[in-house]
């Protein structure tokens, strides 16, 4: 069978399907994923003052970035 998508669009189709499946799995497992302390890691900045509540999840962003980079590196091999 031939695909209606051009040959250079097939990797993007695969990536979008994988992202969609991961979103569905995250939605189904939200009860357990909510227990992971992302956003409350040591090094995240949380400032509470009168009428002001700021949260800068610096370390959480770094951890997520490293995990995504490693996953993409493995997928490209």
NORKA-V355002 format. One line per field, one symbol per residue. phi: phi as a letter, one per 30 degrees, with the letter a starting at -180 (. if undefined). A space follows every 50 residues. Layout:
phi=???
This chain:
phi=.ccdddddcdddddddddddddddddddcdedddddddjbddjdcbcbbe ibbcbcddddddddddddddddddddd
